[in-house]
């Protein structure tokens, strides 16, 4: 009987391990799919939070994995309570009725937005995945037989070797190179293969990874670029020939002086 219980316990343990590894955004060697989590529903976020809470309380995560899990758990809880939208965020709303009308809404300091000359609507506590539903319900109060779609824009800083550095709003499904074009395009001496992406002090994309991302046409969402991130395009490295020539002459002078000294020393020893 005890052996059967042991087998069952082993099976349950294996199934639990498999469930944790297969779960979306498993913390550990599998990493997290933050791009997908940004679009997650409230129920999906709640499920994810429960899984993270179980992992962090069980002691199965150590060191950096535990820290990462706790940070993600705090972020999810904050999203569930306060929503995804902050002051300055923008989204495009398209309303289809007899005709198609589109408008770009900006979130004000009250977390309210105004669209299509309709009364304001609050986005406090609203997730990205709930935006269509919230805006559809709001528009339906004033217009009949309408279809509403929204597209949240990502606000990113583009600095470095571009024509017009600054902050730009772009659709998450656009390639990272389109964001550079919004900033006026790369400068003649720009090195797109070495661009970096930072979130505060954290480096999200290093120069060695950017060449592949640009070549593959990765989108902002695929790279997990979020509002507030910073893209920096460096200059191509140039050889300073004037400096090289100066160093050459200095080394030549030192070499000539050394040869002269050795020759003088040799002649003195022989005399």
N, C-alpha and C positions, 0 to 999 in steps of 0.2 A: 504493500500500500504506500509506504514511504517513498519507494522508488518511483511509483507512478506520479506521486505529488511532485517529486523532484523533476521528472520529465516535463510535467505540465508547467511547472515554474520556469524551466528553461525555455520552453516554447513561448510562454508569455513574455519572457525577457527578450527573446529574439524578435518577437512581433513588435514589442514596444520600441526596440532599437531601430527596427526597419521603419516604423512609423515616424520616428524622430528624424531619421535620415531622409525620408521621402517627403517630409512636410515642406511646404513652400517656405523658403527663406530660412532653412535650418541653419542655426548658428554653429559654426565650427569650420571644419575643412570644406564643407559644401558652400559656405558663404550665404549671402542673402540676395534675393532679387528685388532690390529696392525700387526699380522702375515699375515692376508689377504691383508692389505694395502701395505705391502712390495712387494707383487706380482702384485699390481694394475697397470692397463694400464694408459697411459697418460690421456686419456679421463676420466677414472674413478677418477683419482687424481684431475683433473680439476673440475669435478662435486663435489667431496668432498670438495675442497677448496671453491667453490661457496657457498655450504651449510654452512660451518664454518663461512665464511664471513658474511652471512646473519644472523646467530645466534649471532655472536659477535657484530654486528652493531645494532641488534634489541633490545638489552638489556635484552633478555630473559634468559641469563645465568648470574649467580651471583657467586662471590667469587672464589673458587677453580675451578669450572666448566669453568668460563670465562678464567681464567689463562691457564687451560689445553687446551681449544679450541684455544687460541691465539698461544700457543706453537706448537700445531699440525699444525695450518695454516702456521706458519713460516717454519716449517719443510717441508711441502708439497711444498710450493713455492720454497724453496731451492732445493728440488729434481727435480722439473720441470725445473729449470734453469740449475743446474749443474749435474744432474744425480745422480745415486746411488753409483758409483764406486769411491773408494779412493785408494791411494797408499798402496800396500801391500795386497789388496784383491786378491783372487784367485777363479778360476772356472775351472771345467773340461769340455772339449769340445770333443765330439765324432763325427767323420765324417765317414759316410757310403758311400762307392762307390763300387768298386769291392771287397774290404775288409773293415774291420772296424779298424779305427785308433783313438786313444785317446791321448789327451795331457792335461797337467795342465798348465794353463796360469796364470802369476802373473802380476798385474798392476804395472807398473813402475812409477817413479816420473813425467813422462810426460803424465800419464794416457793412455799410449799406452801398447799394449800387442803383443807378438809374438807367433804364433802358427804354428805347423807343418812345420817349416822352410819357412813360407810364409812372405811377407813383413808385417811390423807393421800395426796395426789398432788402432785408437783412440777410447776410451770409454768415452770421455768428453761429458757430457750431456745425456748419455744413462741410461735409467732405467733398473732395473732387468727384467721387463716384455718385454723389447725391445732387450735383449741380443741375443736371438736366431735369430731374424730378422737381427740384425747388423752383426753377425758372418756368417750367411748364405749368405748374400749379399757379404761379403768380400771374403769368400772362393769361391763363384761362379765366381769371377773374374779370378780365376786361375785354378779351377777344374770344370769339367762338371759332370752333373748327380750325384750330391752328396746330402746327407741328413745330416743336422747339428743339433746337440742337445747340450745344455749346462746345467751345474748344478753348480750354485754358491755355494761356500763354505763359511761357517761362521767361522771367526777367534775369538777364545775364549781363555781367560786365565784360566788355571786350577791350583789352588794353594791349599795348605793345605796337608792333609793326603793322598797323592798319591805317587806312586813310582818315577815319573819323572815330577815334577811341571814345567809348562811353557805354551807357547802359541801354540794352535793347530787349524788346519783347519778341519772342519767336515761338512758333508752334512746336510742341515737344516731338512731333513726328518729322521735323526737318533735320537734314544732315548738319553736322557741326560746321561744315564748310559754308552752308547757307548763312549761318550766324556771322561768319567772317564777312560775307558779302553785305550783310545788313550794315556793317561798320565801314562801308565804303570799299571793301575789298582789301587784299593784302598789299602792303607797300612793296616796291620793286625789290627791296633787299630782305623781304620777310622769309622766314623759314617755317612753313606750315608743318613740316615733318617733325618739328621739335616743340610744338605748342604744348602748353600745360594747362590743367584745369585745377583750381583750388576751391575749397570750401572753408573759408576762414583760414586757419593755419594748416589745415590738412590738405595734402596733395592727393587729388583723385586720379589724375592722369598725368603720368610723367612723360618727358620728351621721348623716351625710348618706346613708349606704347602708342604715341600719337600717330606715327606714320601708318600703322596698321588700321587705326580707327578712321583716318582720313581716306585711305585707300579703299576700305570696305564700305564707305559711305554711311557710317554709323550715325544714328539720330541722337538728338539730345536725350530722349527717353531711354534709349538703349545704353547710353553712356552713364545714365543716372544723373544728368545735369539738372539741378533744381534752381529755383529762384534764389538769387543772392550769390550764386557761384561766380567765379571769375576765370575767364579765358585769357591767357596771355600768349601772344605770338612773338617769339624772339627774332632778332636780326640774324642774318647769315653771318657766320664767322668769317672775317676777312684777315688776311695776312698783312700785318703792318710792315711793309717792305722797308720803310725808312728806319724803323727800329731794328729790323734784321740786319740792314747794312751797317748801322751804328755798332751793333754787337760784333759783327764780322770784323770791322776795323779795330775795335777794342781788343778782340782776341788775337788779331793779327799783330797788333802792336805789342801785346804781352808776349806772344810767341817770339817775335823778333828780338825783344829785350832779353828773353830767356836764352835765346841762341847766342846773342852777343855776350851775355854774362858767362855762359859756359865756355865760349871761345876764349874770352879774356882769362878765365880761371885756368883753362887748359894751358894757355901760353905761359902763364905765370908759373905753373908747376913745372914746366919743362925748362924754364930759364934759371 
